[in-house]
Amino acid sequence: LFPEGTSSNGESVLPFKRSLLLAAGRAGKRILPATLKYVRIDGQPFGKRNRDLVCWYGAMSFLPHFLKLMSVQSVLATVDFHLPITPREADCKETLAKWTHKIISTSYQQEAQA
């Protein structure tokens, strides 16, 4: 699941919705944080000039965005999997959301600087 609960323009990781992580915590299921980062679109570095080809956010209408996305020849993205988190009963939803957000946003920022 994407704990942001929405999509963005890819510049940063939005705050996480606490309730989306609460279900895993209550069920005692492990959480596997992963960072998804677009790197290149049609051979060009991902950035403000081309992000709208792959990122659907804000007031964008879906069909025009989808048609633009279908015109893209290639998208290079990385996915970094982090250590699993085993929620304890004492972990509240706010703690889980902050913890996983820090892990993912730190990785996201490191990739952007690389």
PDB file as gemmi writes it, atoms N, CA and C in Angstrom:
CRYST1    1.000    1.000    1.000  90.00  90.00  90.00 P 1                      
ATOM      1  N   LEU A   1       0.839  -1.168   0.000  1.00  0.00           N  
ATOM      2  CA  LEU A   1       0.000   0.000   0.000  1.00  0.00           C  
ATOM      3  C   LEU A   1       0.886   1.233   0.000  1.00  0.00           C  
ATOM      4  N   PHE A   2       0.363   2.327  -0.439  1.00  0.00           N  
ATOM      5  CA  PHE A   2       1.065   3.597  -0.402  1.00  0.00           C  
ATOM      6  C   PHE A   2       0.490   4.376   0.779  1.00  0.00           C  
ATOM      7  N   PRO A   3       1.230   4.460   1.887  1.00  0.00           N  
ATOM      8  CA  PRO A   3       0.674   5.048   3.100  1.00  0.00           C  
ATOM      9  C   PRO A   3       0.447   6.553   3.032  1.00  0.00           C  
ATOM     10  N   GLU A   4       0.844   7.188   1.928  1.00  0.00           N  
ATOM     11  CA  GLU A   4       0.525   8.603   1.772  1.00  0.00           C  
ATOM     12  C   GLU A   4      -0.971   8.780   1.525  1.00  0.00           C  
ATOM     13  N   GLY A   5      -1.601   7.747   0.988  1.00  0.00           N  
ATOM     14  CA  GLY A   5      -3.036   7.787   0.744  1.00  0.00           C  
ATOM     15  C   GLY A   5      -3.416   8.639  -0.453  1.00  0.00           C  
ATOM     16  N   THR A   6      -2.439   9.112  -1.196  1.00  0.00           N  
ATOM     17  CA  THR A   6      -2.663   9.934  -2.381  1.00  0.00           C  
ATOM     18  C   THR A   6      -1.411   9.884  -3.232  1.00  0.00           C  
ATOM     19  N   SER A   7      -1.395  10.586  -4.320  1.00  0.00           N  
ATOM     20  CA  SER A   7      -0.225  10.627  -5.179  1.00  0.00           C  
ATOM     21  C   SER A   7       0.352  12.037  -5.185  1.00  0.00           C  
ATOM     22  N   SER A   8       1.607  12.144  -5.622  1.00  0.00           N  
ATOM     23  CA  SER A   8       2.272  13.448  -5.603  1.00  0.00           C  
ATOM     24  C   SER A   8       3.054  13.653  -6.895  1.00  0.00           C  
ATOM     25  N   ASN A   9       3.737  14.785  -6.964  1.00  0.00           N  
ATOM     26  CA  ASN A   9       4.538  15.095  -8.145  1.00  0.00           C  
ATOM     27  C   ASN A   9       5.929  14.475  -8.088  1.00  0.00           C  
ATOM     28  N   GLY A  10       6.218  13.706  -7.076  1.00  0.00           N  
ATOM     29  CA  GLY A  10       7.479  12.992  -6.985  1.00  0.00           C  
ATOM     30  C   GLY A  10       8.630  13.770  -6.381  1.00  0.00           C  
ATOM     31  N   GLU A  11       8.383  14.989  -5.939  1.00  0.00           N  
ATOM     32  CA  GLU A  11       9.467  15.784  -5.369  1.00  0.00           C  
ATOM     33  C   GLU A  11       9.826  15.348  -3.953  1.00  0.00           C  
ATOM     34  N   SER A  12       8.864  14.832  -3.224  1.00  0.00           N  
ATOM     35  CA  SER A  12       9.124  14.434  -1.845  1.00  0.00           C  
ATOM     36  C   SER A  12       8.112  13.377  -1.424  1.00  0.00           C  
ATOM     37  N   VAL A  13       8.319  12.850  -0.227  1.00  0.00           N  
ATOM     38  CA  VAL A  13       7.398  11.869   0.349  1.00  0.00           C  
ATOM     39  C   VAL A  13       6.396  12.635   1.206  1.00  0.00           C  
ATOM     40  N   LEU A  14       5.132  12.493   0.898  1.00  0.00           N  
ATOM     41  CA  LEU A  14       4.092  13.179   1.661  1.00  0.00           C  
ATOM     42  C   LEU A  14       3.909  12.511   3.028  1.00  0.00           C  
ATOM     43  N   PRO A  15       3.285  13.199   3.978  1.00  0.00           N  
ATOM     44  CA  PRO A  15       3.010  12.572   5.281  1.00  0.00           C  
ATOM     45  C   PRO A  15       2.166  11.309   5.107  1.00  0.00           C  
ATOM     46  N   PHE A  16       2.385  10.359   5.982  1.00  0.00           N  
ATOM     47  CA  PHE A  16       1.661   9.090   5.922  1.00  0.00           C  
ATOM     48  C   PHE A  16       0.352   9.182   6.684  1.00  0.00           C  
ATOM     49  N   LYS A  17      -0.634   8.481   6.185  1.00  0.00           N  
ATOM     50  CA  LYS A  17      -1.922   8.350   6.861  1.00  0.00           C  
ATOM     51  C   LYS A  17      -1.766   7.277   7.934  1.00  0.00           C  
ATOM     52  N   ARG A  18      -1.917   7.666   9.156  1.00  0.00           N  
ATOM     53  CA  ARG A  18      -1.692   6.740  10.269  1.00  0.00           C  
ATOM     54  C   ARG A  18      -2.610   5.533  10.211  1.00  0.00           C  
ATOM     55  N   SER A  19      -3.845   5.740   9.808  1.00  0.00           N  
ATOM     56  CA  SER A  19      -4.817   4.646   9.826  1.00  0.00           C  
ATOM     57  C   SER A  19      -4.446   3.529   8.858  1.00  0.00           C  
ATOM     58  N   LEU A  20      -3.712   3.836   7.788  1.00  0.00           N  
ATOM     59  CA  LEU A  20      -3.340   2.802   6.829  1.00  0.00           C  
ATOM     60  C   LEU A  20      -2.334   1.814   7.416  1.00  0.00           C  
ATOM     61  N   LEU A  21      -1.525   2.270   8.366  1.00  0.00           N  
ATOM     62  CA  LEU A  21      -0.563   1.380   9.006  1.00  0.00           C  
ATOM     63  C   LEU A  21      -1.145   0.703  10.243  1.00  0.00           C  
ATOM     64  N   LEU A  22      -2.201   1.249  10.758  1.00  0.00           N  
ATOM     65  CA  LEU A  22      -2.805   0.724  11.972  1.00  0.00           C  
ATOM     66  C   LEU A  22      -3.296  -0.711  11.786  1.00  0.00           C  
ATOM     67  N   ALA A  23      -3.845  -1.010  10.643  1.00  0.00           N  
ATOM     68  CA  ALA A  23      -4.369  -2.363  10.405  1.00  0.00           C  
ATOM     69  C   ALA A  23      -3.258  -3.406  10.537  1.00  0.00           C  
ATOM     70  N   ALA A  24      -2.089  -3.118   9.972  1.00  0.00           N  
ATOM     71  CA  ALA A  24      -0.965  -4.053  10.081  1.00  0.00           C  
ATOM     72  C   ALA A  24      -0.525  -4.185  11.532  1.00  0.00           C  
ATOM     73  N   GLY A  25      -0.473  -3.054  12.220  1.00  0.00           N  
ATOM     74  CA  GLY A  25      -0.066  -3.078  13.625  1.00  0.00           C  
ATOM     75  C   GLY A  25      -1.014  -3.880  14.488  1.00  0.00           C  
ATOM     76  N   ARG A  26      -2.299  -3.667  14.288  1.00  0.00           N  
ATOM     77  CA  ARG A  26      -3.302  -4.396  15.084  1.00  0.00           C  
ATOM     78  C   ARG A  26      -3.291  -5.891  14.775  1.00  0.00           C  
ATOM     79  N   ALA A  27      -3.017  -6.232  13.526  1.00  0.00           N  
ATOM     80  CA  ALA A  27      -2.992  -7.645  13.136  1.00  0.00           C  
ATOM     81  C   ALA A  27      -1.665  -8.306  13.493  1.00  0.00           C  
ATOM     82  N   GLY A  28      -0.705  -7.501  13.956  1.00  0.00           N  
ATOM     83  CA  GLY A  28       0.602  -8.053  14.301  1.00  0.00           C  
ATOM     84  C   GLY A  28       1.405  -8.473  13.087  1.00  0.00           C  
ATOM     85  N   LYS A  29       1.083  -7.919  11.948  1.00  0.00           N  
ATOM     86  CA  LYS A  29       1.789  -8.249  10.705  1.00  0.00           C  
ATOM     87  C   LYS A  29       2.995  -7.344  10.528  1.00  0.00           C  
ATOM     88  N   ARG A  30       4.036  -7.899   9.956  1.00  0.00           N  
ATOM     89  CA  ARG A  30       5.234  -7.102   9.703  1.00  0.00           C  
ATOM     90  C   ARG A  30       4.985  -6.123   8.565  1.00  0.00           C  
ATOM     91  N   ILE A  31       5.658  -5.011   8.651  1.00  0.00           N  
ATOM     92  CA  ILE A  31       5.580  -3.969   7.624  1.00  0.00           C  
ATOM     93  C   ILE A  31       6.920  -3.956   6.904  1.00  0.00           C  
ATOM     94  N   LEU A  32       6.904  -4.028   5.587  1.00  0.00           N  
ATOM     95  CA  LEU A  32       8.131  -3.985   4.791  1.00  0.00           C  
ATOM     96  C   LEU A  32       8.185  -2.644   4.061  1.00  0.00           C  
ATOM     97  N   PRO A  33       8.883  -1.665   4.631  1.00  0.00           N  
ATOM     98  CA  PRO A  33       8.987  -0.366   3.947  1.00  0.00           C  
ATOM     99  C   PRO A  33       9.773  -0.498   2.640  1.00  0.00           C  
ATOM    100  N   ALA A  34       9.325   0.189   1.623  1.00  0.00           N  
ATOM    101  CA  ALA A  34      10.017   0.202   0.340  1.00  0.00           C  
ATOM    102  C   ALA A  34       9.950   1.619  -0.226  1.00  0.00           C  
ATOM    103  N   THR A  35      11.039   2.031  -0.852  1.00  0.00           N  
ATOM    104  CA  THR A  35      11.116   3.359  -1.455  1.00  0.00           C  
ATOM    105  C   THR A  35      11.106   3.210  -2.968  1.00  0.00           C  
ATOM    106  N   LEU A  36      10.122   3.827  -3.624  1.00  0.00           N  
ATOM    107  CA  LEU A  36      10.019   3.839  -5.078  1.00  0.00           C  
ATOM    108  C   LEU A  36      10.454   5.210  -5.560  1.00  0.00           C  
ATOM    109  N   LYS A  37      11.415   5.228  -6.467  1.00  0.00           N  
ATOM    110  CA  LYS A  37      11.954   6.507  -6.950  1.00  0.00           C  
ATOM    111  C   LYS A  37      12.135   6.435  -8.455  1.00  0.00           C  
ATOM    112  N   TYR A  38      11.489   7.371  -9.188  1.00  0.00           N  
ATOM    113  CA  TYR A  38      11.715   7.474 -10.618  1.00  0.00           C  
ATOM    114  C   TYR A  38      13.085   8.085 -10.848  1.00  0.00           C  
ATOM    115  N   VAL A  39      13.831   7.533 -11.810  1.00  0.00           N  
ATOM    116  CA  VAL A  39      15.195   7.988 -12.082  1.00  0.00           C  
ATOM    117  C   VAL A  39      15.295   8.665 -13.446  1.00  0.00           C  
ATOM    118  N   ARG A  40      14.755   8.004 -14.476  1.00  0.00           N  
ATOM    119  CA  ARG A  40      14.849   8.535 -15.841  1.00  0.00           C  
ATOM    120  C   ARG A  40      13.537   8.264 -16.584  1.00  0.00           C  
ATOM    121  N   ILE A  41      13.183   9.195 -17.447  1.00  0.00           N  
ATOM    122  CA  ILE A  41      12.020   9.040 -18.317  1.00  0.00           C  
ATOM    123  C   ILE A  41      12.491   9.302 -19.731  1.00  0.00           C  
ATOM    124  N   ASP A  42      12.312   8.323 -20.588  1.00  0.00           N  
ATOM    125  CA  ASP A  42      12.800   8.410 -21.966  1.00  0.00           C  
ATOM    126  C   ASP A  42      14.257   8.858 -22.020  1.00  0.00           C  
ATOM    127  N   GLY A  43      15.062   8.314 -21.122  1.00  0.00           N  
ATOM    128  CA  GLY A  43      16.493   8.593 -21.114  1.00  0.00           C  
ATOM    129  C   GLY A  43      16.901   9.890 -20.445  1.00  0.00           C  
ATOM    130  N   GLN A  44      15.945  10.699 -20.049  1.00  0.00           N  
ATOM    131  CA  GLN A  44      16.239  11.986 -19.409  1.00  0.00           C  
ATOM    132  C   GLN A  44      16.055  11.866 -17.902  1.00  0.00           C  
ATOM    133  N   PRO A  45      16.890  12.575 -17.122  1.00  0.00           N  
ATOM    134  CA  PRO A  45      16.716  12.517 -15.664  1.00  0.00           C  
ATOM    135  C   PRO A  45      15.315  12.966 -15.260  1.00  0.00           C  
ATOM    136  N   PHE A  46      14.751  12.256 -14.278  1.00  0.00           N  
ATOM    137  CA  PHE A  46      13.435  12.615 -13.747  1.00  0.00           C  
ATOM    138  C   PHE A  46      13.524  13.992 -13.103  1.00  0.00           C  
ATOM    139  N   GLY A  47      12.590  14.868 -13.425  1.00  0.00           N  
ATOM    140  CA  GLY A  47      12.577  16.203 -12.840  1.00  0.00           C  
ATOM    141  C   GLY A  47      11.316  16.957 -13.209  1.00  0.00           C  
ATOM    142  N   LYS A  48      11.329  18.251 -12.921  1.00  0.00           N  
ATOM    143  CA  LYS A  48      10.139  19.085 -13.156  1.00  0.00           C  
ATOM    144  C   LYS A  48       9.708  19.089 -14.616  1.00  0.00           C  
ATOM    145  N   ARG A  49      10.652  18.956 -15.541  1.00  0.00           N  
ATOM    146  CA  ARG A  49      10.316  19.042 -16.971  1.00  0.00           C  
ATOM    147  C   ARG A  49       9.548  17.827 -17.477  1.00  0.00           C  
ATOM    148  N   ASN A  50       9.728  16.669 -16.848  1.00  0.00           N  
ATOM    149  CA  ASN A  50       9.083  15.465 -17.382  1.00  0.00           C  
ATOM    150  C   ASN A  50       8.263  14.687 -16.355  1.00  0.00           C  
ATOM    151  N   ARG A  51       8.199  15.132 -15.121  1.00  0.00           N  
ATOM    152  CA  ARG A  51       7.518  14.363 -14.071  1.00  0.00           C  
ATOM    153  C   ARG A  51       6.036  14.147 -14.344  1.00  0.00           C  
ATOM    154  N   ASP A  52       5.405  15.108 -15.027  1.00  0.00           N  
ATOM    155  CA  ASP A  52       3.964  14.972 -15.270  1.00  0.00           C  
ATOM    156  C   ASP A  52       3.641  13.865 -16.268  1.00  0.00           C  
ATOM    157  N   LEU A  53       4.660  13.322 -16.921  1.00  0.00           N  
ATOM    158  CA  LEU A  53       4.432  12.190 -17.817  1.00  0.00           C  
ATOM    159  C   LEU A  53       4.127  10.913 -17.033  1.00  0.00           C  
ATOM    160  N   VAL A  54       4.660  10.798 -15.824  1.00  0.00           N  
ATOM    161  CA  VAL A  54       4.442   9.575 -15.043  1.00  0.00           C  
ATOM    162  C   VAL A  54       3.690   9.810 -13.731  1.00  0.00           C  
ATOM    163  N   CYS A  55       3.788  10.987 -13.175  1.00  0.00           N  
ATOM    164  CA  CYS A  55       3.137  11.277 -11.889  1.00  0.00           C  
ATOM    165  C   CYS A  55       1.739  11.843 -12.114  1.00  0.00           C  
ATOM    166  N   TRP A  56       0.774  11.239 -11.462  1.00  0.00           N  
ATOM    167  CA  TRP A  56      -0.618  11.697 -11.535  1.00  0.00           C  
ATOM    168  C   TRP A  56      -0.963  12.265 -10.178  1.00  0.00           C  
ATOM    169  N   TYR A  57      -1.268  13.544 -10.107  1.00  0.00           N  
ATOM    170  CA  TYR A  57      -1.473  14.194  -8.813  1.00  0.00           C  
ATOM    171  C   TYR A  57      -2.340  15.443  -8.984  1.00  0.00           C  
ATOM    172  N   GLY A  58      -2.719  15.994  -7.836  1.00  0.00           N  
ATOM    173  CA  GLY A  58      -3.476  17.247  -7.839  1.00  0.00           C  
ATOM    174  C   GLY A  58      -4.782  17.123  -8.592  1.00  0.00           C  
ATOM    175  N   ALA A  59      -5.069  18.141  -9.405  1.00  0.00           N  
ATOM    176  CA  ALA A  59      -6.340  18.209 -10.133  1.00  0.00           C  
ATOM    177  C   ALA A  59      -6.241  17.622 -11.538  1.00  0.00           C  
ATOM    178  N   MET A  60      -5.193  16.844 -11.810  1.00  0.00           N  
ATOM    179  CA  MET A  60      -5.042  16.247 -13.143  1.00  0.00           C  
ATOM    180  C   MET A  60      -6.214  15.315 -13.441  1.00  0.00           C  
ATOM    181  N   SER A  61      -6.720  15.405 -14.651  1.00  0.00           N  
ATOM    182  CA  SER A  61      -7.740  14.456 -15.105  1.00  0.00           C  
ATOM    183  C   SER A  61      -7.035  13.160 -15.477  1.00  0.00           C  
ATOM    184  N   PHE A  62      -7.638  12.041 -15.145  1.00  0.00           N  
ATOM    185  CA  PHE A  62      -6.966  10.766 -15.347  1.00  0.00           C  
ATOM    186  C   PHE A  62      -6.739  10.423 -16.819  1.00  0.00           C  
ATOM    187  N   LEU A  63      -7.748  10.527 -17.660  1.00  0.00           N  
ATOM    188  CA  LEU A  63      -7.606  10.071 -19.045  1.00  0.00           C  
ATOM    189  C   LEU A  63      -6.518  10.837 -19.797  1.00  0.00           C  
ATOM    190  N   PRO A  64      -6.476  12.175 -19.771  1.00  0.00           N  
ATOM    191  CA  PRO A  64      -5.372  12.869 -20.453  1.00  0.00           C  
ATOM    192  C   PRO A  64      -3.997  12.466 -19.902  1.00  0.00           C  
ATOM    193  N   HIS A  65      -3.924  12.287 -18.583  1.00  0.00           N  
ATOM    194  CA  HIS A  65      -2.651  11.850 -17.995  1.00  0.00           C  
ATOM    195  C   HIS A  65      -2.285  10.456 -18.503  1.00  0.00           C  
ATOM    196  N   PHE A  66      -3.225   9.545 -18.500  1.00  0.00           N  
ATOM    197  CA  PHE A  66      -2.970   8.177 -18.947  1.00  0.00           C  
ATOM    198  C   PHE A  66      -2.490   8.159 -20.400  1.00  0.00           C  
ATOM    199  N   LEU A  67      -3.097   8.974 -21.251  1.00  0.00           N  
ATOM    200  CA  LEU A  67      -2.681   9.021 -22.658  1.00  0.00           C  
ATOM    201  C   LEU A  67      -1.249   9.537 -22.782  1.00  0.00           C  
ATOM    202  N   LYS A  68      -0.872  10.538 -21.971  1.00  0.00           N  
ATOM    203  CA  LYS A  68       0.522  11.015 -21.974  1.00  0.00           C  
ATOM    204  C   LYS A  68       1.462   9.913 -21.490  1.00  0.00           C  
ATOM    205  N   LEU A  69       1.057   9.217 -20.454  1.00  0.00           N  
ATOM    206  CA  LEU A  69       1.881   8.134 -19.927  1.00  0.00           C  
ATOM    207  C   LEU A  69       2.115   7.051 -20.986  1.00  0.00           C  
ATOM    208  N   MET A  70       1.113   6.761 -21.770  1.00  0.00           N  
ATOM    209  CA  MET A  70       1.247   5.747 -22.814  1.00  0.00           C  
ATOM    210  C   MET A  70       2.186   6.183 -23.938  1.00  0.00           C  
ATOM    211  N   SER A  71       2.501   7.480 -24.018  1.00  0.00           N  
ATOM    212  CA  SER A  71       3.439   7.958 -25.039  1.00  0.00           C  
ATOM    213  C   SER A  71       4.894   7.820 -24.593  1.00  0.00           C  
ATOM    214  N   VAL A  72       5.114   7.505 -23.344  1.00  0.00           N  
ATOM    215  CA  VAL A  72       6.468   7.361 -22.806  1.00  0.00           C  
ATOM    216  C   VAL A  72       7.073   6.051 -23.321  1.00  0.00           C  
ATOM    217  N   GLN A  73       8.309   6.122 -23.788  1.00  0.00           N  
ATOM    218  CA  GLN A  73       8.994   4.932 -24.304  1.00  0.00           C  
ATOM    219  C   GLN A  73       9.623   4.098 -23.189  1.00  0.00           C  
ATOM    220  N   SER A  74      10.212   4.788 -22.189  1.00  0.00           N  
ATOM    221  CA  SER A  74      10.870   4.047 -21.107  1.00  0.00           C  
ATOM    222  C   SER A  74      10.842   4.834 -19.804  1.00  0.00           C  
ATOM    223  N   VAL A  75      10.732   4.096 -18.718  1.00  0.00           N  
ATOM    224  CA  VAL A  75      10.790   4.667 -17.383  1.00  0.00           C  
ATOM    225  C   VAL A  75      11.744   3.798 -16.570  1.00  0.00           C  
ATOM    226  N   LEU A  76      12.747   4.434 -15.974  1.00  0.00           N  
ATOM    227  CA  LEU A  76      13.657   3.731 -15.089  1.00  0.00           C  
ATOM    228  C   LEU A  76      13.341   4.173 -13.673  1.00  0.00           C  
ATOM    229  N   ALA A  77      13.092   3.213 -12.823  1.00  0.00           N  
ATOM    230  CA  ALA A  77      12.784   3.497 -11.426  1.00  0.00           C  
ATOM    231  C   ALA A  77      13.568   2.532 -10.553  1.00  0.00           C  
ATOM    232  N   THR A  78      13.831   2.951  -9.334  1.00  0.00           N  
ATOM    233  CA  THR A  78      14.474   2.063  -8.370  1.00  0.00           C  
ATOM    234  C   THR A  78      13.476   1.767  -7.255  1.00  0.00           C  
ATOM    235  N   VAL A  79      13.626   0.596  -6.683  1.00  0.00           N  
ATOM    236  CA  VAL A  79      12.839   0.219  -5.510  1.00  0.00           C  
ATOM    237  C   VAL A  79      13.825  -0.300  -4.475  1.00  0.00           C  
ATOM    238  N   ASP A  80      13.892   0.388  -3.347  1.00  0.00           N  
ATOM    239  CA  ASP A  80      14.743  -0.041  -2.246  1.00  0.00           C  
ATOM    240  C   ASP A  80      13.864  -0.648  -1.158  1.00  0.00           C  
ATOM    241  N   PHE A  81      14.147  -1.900  -0.809  1.00  0.00           N  
ATOM    242  CA  PHE A  81      13.427  -2.560   0.272  1.00  0.00           C  
ATOM    243  C   PHE A  81      14.236  -2.404   1.550  1.00  0.00           C  
ATOM    244  N   HIS A  82      13.572  -2.022   2.607  1.00  0.00           N  
ATOM    245  CA  HIS A  82      14.225  -1.773   3.882  1.00  0.00           C  
ATOM    246  C   HIS A  82      13.943  -2.924   4.843  1.00  0.00           C  
ATOM    247  N   LEU A  83      14.569  -2.882   5.999  1.00  0.00           N  
ATOM    248  CA  LEU A  83      14.349  -3.934   6.986  1.00  0.00           C  
ATOM    249  C   LEU A  83      12.889  -3.947   7.431  1.00  0.00           C  
ATOM    250  N   PRO A  84      12.321  -5.130   7.596  1.00  0.00           N  
ATOM    251  CA  PRO A  84      10.927  -5.221   8.048  1.00  0.00           C  
ATOM    252  C   PRO A  84      10.771  -4.657   9.463  1.00  0.00           C  
ATOM    253  N   ILE A  85       9.607  -4.114   9.703  1.00  0.00           N  
ATOM    254  CA  ILE A  85       9.245  -3.611  11.018  1.00  0.00           C  
ATOM    255  C   ILE A  85       8.188  -4.552  11.585  1.00  0.00           C  
ATOM    256  N   THR A  86       8.413  -5.035  12.789  1.00  0.00           N  
ATOM    257  CA  THR A  86       7.427  -5.872  13.458  1.00  0.00           C  
ATOM    258  C   THR A  86       6.758  -5.019  14.527  1.00  0.00           C  
ATOM    259  N   PRO A  87       5.545  -4.565  14.266  1.00  0.00           N  
ATOM    260  CA  PRO A  87       4.865  -3.719  15.244  1.00  0.00           C  
ATOM    261  C   PRO A  87       4.573  -4.493  16.530  1.00  0.00           C  
ATOM    262  N   ARG A  88       4.749  -3.821  17.639  1.00  0.00           N  
ATOM    263  CA  ARG A  88       4.365  -4.382  18.928  1.00  0.00           C  
ATOM    264  C   ARG A  88       3.010  -3.795  19.297  1.00  0.00           C  
ATOM    265  N   GLU A  89       2.338  -4.437  20.176  1.00  0.00           N  
ATOM    266  CA  GLU A  89       1.031  -3.946  20.589  1.00  0.00           C  
ATOM    267  C   GLU A  89       1.135  -2.543  21.179  1.00  0.00           C  
ATOM    268  N   ALA A  90       2.277  -2.237  21.779  1.00  0.00           N  
ATOM    269  CA  ALA A  90       2.466  -0.930  22.402  1.00  0.00           C  
ATOM    270  C   ALA A  90       2.702   0.181  21.370  1.00  0.00           C  
ATOM    271  N   ASP A  91       3.066  -0.196  20.136  1.00  0.00           N  
ATOM    272  CA  ASP A  91       3.293   0.814  19.096  1.00  0.00           C  
ATOM    273  C   ASP A  91       1.961   1.428  18.698  1.00  0.00           C  
ATOM    274  N   CYS A  92       1.870   2.716  18.787  1.00  0.00           N  
ATOM    275  CA  CYS A  92       0.625   3.361  18.370  1.00  0.00           C  
ATOM    276  C   CYS A  92       0.713   3.688  16.889  1.00  0.00           C  
ATOM    277  N   LYS A  93      -0.406   3.975  16.294  1.00  0.00           N  
ATOM    278  CA  LYS A  93      -0.432   4.248  14.857  1.00  0.00           C  
ATOM    279  C   LYS A  93       0.427   5.446  14.495  1.00  0.00           C  
ATOM    280  N   GLU A  94       0.507   6.425  15.371  1.00  0.00           N  
ATOM    281  CA  GLU A  94       1.316   7.604  15.086  1.00  0.00           C  
ATOM    282  C   GLU A  94       2.797   7.251  15.027  1.00  0.00           C  
ATOM    283  N   THR A  95       3.238   6.404  15.945  1.00  0.00           N  
ATOM    284  CA  THR A  95       4.636   5.982  15.970  1.00  0.00           C  
ATOM    285  C   THR A  95       4.976   5.200  14.715  1.00  0.00           C  
ATOM    286  N   LEU A  96       4.125   4.273  14.312  1.00  0.00           N  
ATOM    287  CA  LEU A  96       4.377   3.493  13.103  1.00  0.00           C  
ATOM    288  C   LEU A  96       4.453   4.389  11.879  1.00  0.00           C  
ATOM    289  N   ALA A  97       3.556   5.339  11.778  1.00  0.00           N  
ATOM    290  CA  ALA A  97       3.544   6.237  10.624  1.00  0.00           C  
ATOM    291  C   ALA A  97       4.812   7.084  10.584  1.00  0.00           C  
ATOM    292  N   LYS A  98       5.215   7.633  11.720  1.00  0.00           N  
ATOM    293  CA  LYS A  98       6.423   8.465  11.761  1.00  0.00           C  
ATOM    294  C   LYS A  98       7.676   7.641  11.470  1.00  0.00           C  
ATOM    295  N   TRP A  99       7.725   6.455  12.019  1.00  0.00           N  
ATOM    296  CA  TRP A  99       8.884   5.588  11.854  1.00  0.00           C  
ATOM    297  C   TRP A  99       9.063   5.184  10.391  1.00  0.00           C  
ATOM    298  N   THR A 100       8.003   4.667   9.789  1.00  0.00           N  
ATOM    299  CA  THR A 100       8.105   4.246   8.392  1.00  0.00           C  
ATOM    300  C   THR A 100       8.326   5.440   7.461  1.00  0.00           C  
ATOM    301  N   HIS A 101       7.710   6.578   7.762  1.00  0.00           N  
ATOM    302  CA  HIS A 101       7.920   7.773   6.932  1.00  0.00           C  
ATOM    303  C   HIS A 101       9.387   8.196   6.979  1.00  0.00           C  
ATOM    304  N   LYS A 102       9.996   8.158   8.147  1.00  0.00           N  
ATOM    305  CA  LYS A 102      11.401   8.553   8.269  1.00  0.00           C  
ATOM    306  C   LYS A 102      12.299   7.621   7.463  1.00  0.00           C  
ATOM    307  N   ILE A 103      12.056   6.326   7.553  1.00  0.00           N  
ATOM    308  CA  ILE A 103      12.857   5.352   6.804  1.00  0.00           C  
ATOM    309  C   ILE A 103      12.766   5.627   5.310  1.00  0.00           C  
ATOM    310  N   ILE A 104      11.539   5.771   4.814  1.00  0.00           N  
ATOM    311  CA  ILE A 104      11.332   5.939   3.378  1.00  0.00           C  
ATOM    312  C   ILE A 104      11.784   7.304   2.893  1.00  0.00           C  
ATOM    313  N   SER A 105      11.454   8.367   3.610  1.00  0.00           N  
ATOM    314  CA  SER A 105      11.839   9.701   3.137  1.00  0.00           C  
ATOM    315  C   SER A 105      13.352   9.901   3.188  1.00  0.00           C  
ATOM    316  N   THR A 106      14.030   9.302   4.164  1.00  0.00           N  
ATOM    317  CA  THR A 106      15.499   9.381   4.210  1.00  0.00           C  
ATOM    318  C   THR A 106      16.099   8.694   2.992  1.00  0.00           C  
ATOM    319  N   SER A 107      15.605   7.527   2.652  1.00  0.00           N  
ATOM    320  CA  SER A 107      16.085   6.817   1.472  1.00  0.00           C  
ATOM    321  C   SER A 107      15.775   7.593   0.202  1.00  0.00           C  
ATOM    322  N   TYR A 108      14.594   8.185   0.145  1.00  0.00           N  
ATOM    323  CA  TYR A 108      14.166   8.963  -1.027  1.00  0.00           C  
ATOM    324  C   TYR A 108      15.089  10.156  -1.245  1.00  0.00           C  
ATOM    325  N   GLN A 109      15.421  10.858  -0.174  1.00  0.00           N  
ATOM    326  CA  GLN A 109      16.306  12.020  -0.276  1.00  0.00           C  
ATOM    327  C   GLN A 109      17.712  11.605  -0.657  1.00  0.00           C  
ATOM    328  N   GLN A 110      18.200  10.489  -0.137  1.00  0.00           N  
ATOM    329  CA  GLN A 110      19.541  10.010  -0.478  1.00  0.00           C  
ATOM    330  C   GLN A 110      19.627   9.685  -1.952  1.00  0.00           C  
ATOM    331  N   GLU A 111      18.581   9.052  -2.493  1.00  0.00           N  
ATOM    332  CA  GLU A 111      18.580   8.716  -3.919  1.00  0.00           C  
ATOM    333  C   GLU A 111      18.561   9.974  -4.765  1.00  0.00           C  
ATOM    334  N   ALA A 112      17.839  10.985  -4.328  1.00  0.00           N  
ATOM    335  CA  ALA A 112      17.749  12.231  -5.093  1.00  0.00           C  
ATOM    336  C   ALA A 112      19.098  12.927  -5.158  1.00  0.00           C  
ATOM    337  N   GLN A 113      19.920  12.747  -4.125  1.00  0.00           N  
ATOM    338  CA  GLN A 113      21.227  13.390  -4.090  1.00  0.00           C  
ATOM    339  C   GLN A 113      22.273  12.573  -4.826  1.00  0.00           C  
ATOM    340  N   ALA A 114      22.019  11.290  -5.065  1.00  0.00           N  
ATOM    341  CA  ALA A 114      23.004  10.410  -5.716  1.00  0.00           C  
ATOM    342  C   ALA A 114      23.155  10.707  -7.191  1.00  0.00           C  
TER     343      ALA A 114                                                      
END                                                                             
